[in-house]
């Protein structure tokens, strides 16, 4: 019972391990990861500590959403998951504009 039938593995699982994602999805994933890593680096360089980081990030992303009439998905908990979800829902343009925009840590 612990092993899957060979037919299922060969015909239904293996093909997905060799197929590539389409270019648009790959670029979207890359900009998400780039933006998230860049924001983390920026916050840490400005001495935003780990316990405060999710709240500062959430404050910044909600302000951006409010300024641009974008949804904030308030029902998603906890705040860290909500912030990442909002960032993931941004298109590539909004992610980069958010990254280059004003943040709570900037004066």
C-alpha positions as CSV (number, residue, x, y, z in Angstrom):
1,X,0.0,0.0,0.0
2,X,3.0,2.3,0.4
3,X,4.0,2.2,-3.2
4,X,2.1,3.8,-6.1
5,X,1.4,1.7,-9.1
6,X,4.2,1.9,-11.7
7,X,1.6,3.0,-14.4
8,X,0.6,6.0,-12.3
9,X,4.2,7.0,-11.8
10,X,5.2,6.7,-15.4
11,X,2.1,8.1,-17.0
12,X,0.9,10.8,-14.6
13,X,3.8,11.9,-12.3
14,X,7.0,11.7,-14.4
15,X,5.7,13.9,-17.2
16,X,5.2,16.8,-14.8
17,X,8.8,16.5,-13.5
18,X,10.1,17.2,-17.0
19,X,7.7,19.9,-18.2
20,X,8.8,23.5,-17.8
21,X,6.6,26.3,-16.8
22,X,5.6,28.9,-19.3
23,X,7.9,32.0,-19.6
24,X,5.3,34.4,-18.2
25,X,4.9,32.4,-15.1
26,X,8.6,32.0,-14.7
27,X,9.1,35.7,-14.9
28,X,6.3,36.3,-12.5
29,X,7.9,34.0,-10.0
30,X,11.3,35.5,-10.5
31,X,10.0,39.1,-9.9
32,X,8.1,37.9,-6.7
33,X,11.3,36.3,-5.3
34,X,13.5,39.2,-6.3
35,X,11.1,41.8,-4.8
36,X,10.6,39.8,-1.5
37,X,14.4,39.3,-1.1
38,X,15.1,43.0,-1.9
39,X,12.5,44.2,0.6
40,X,13.9,41.9,3.3
41,X,17.4,43.1,2.7
42,X,16.3,46.8,2.7
43,X,14.4,46.3,6.0
44,X,17.3,44.5,7.6
45,X,19.8,47.2,6.4
46,X,17.6,49.7,8.2
47,X,17.7,47.7,11.4
48,X,14.1,46.5,11.3
49,X,14.3,43.4,13.5
50,X,12.7,40.1,12.8
51,X,9.7,40.5,15.3
52,X,8.9,43.9,13.7
53,X,9.5,43.0,10.1
54,X,6.1,41.4,9.3
55,X,4.2,44.5,10.7
56,X,6.4,47.1,9.0
57,X,6.1,45.1,5.7
58,X,2.3,44.9,6.1
59,X,2.1,48.6,6.9
60,X,4.0,49.5,3.8
61,X,2.1,47.1,1.5
62,X,-1.3,48.2,2.8
63,X,-0.4,51.9,2.3
64,X,0.6,51.0,-1.3
65,X,-2.7,49.1,-1.9
66,X,-4.7,52.0,-0.5
67,X,-2.9,54.6,-2.7
68,X,-3.5,52.4,-5.8
69,X,-7.0,51.1,-5.0
70,X,-5.8,47.5,-4.8
71,X,-7.4,44.9,-2.5
72,X,-5.8,44.1,0.9
73,X,-7.3,40.7,1.6
74,X,-8.0,41.4,5.3
75,X,-9.5,37.9,6.0
76,X,-6.1,36.2,5.5
77,X,-4.3,35.5,8.8
78,X,-1.5,35.9,10.0
79,X,-0.2,39.2,8.8
80,X,3.0,37.8,7.4
81,X,1.0,35.4,5.1
82,X,-1.4,38.2,4.1
83,X,1.5,40.5,3.1
84,X,3.1,37.8,1.0
85,X,-0.2,37.0,-0.6
86,X,-0.9,40.6,-1.5
87,X,2.6,40.8,-3.0
88,X,2.0,37.6,-4.9
89,X,-1.3,39.1,-6.3
90,X,0.5,42.2,-7.6
91,X,1.5,42.0,-11.2
92,X,5.2,42.4,-12.0
93,X,4.7,46.2,-12.6
94,X,3.1,46.8,-9.2
95,X,5.8,44.7,-7.5
96,X,8.6,46.7,-8.9
97,X,6.8,50.1,-8.3
98,X,6.2,49.0,-4.7
99,X,9.8,48.0,-4.3
100,X,11.0,51.4,-5.6
101,X,8.4,53.4,-3.8
102,X,8.3,55.0,-0.4
103,X,8.5,52.8,2.7
104,X,7.9,53.3,6.4
105,X,11.6,53.2,7.0
106,X,12.4,56.0,4.6
107,X,12.3,59.6,5.7
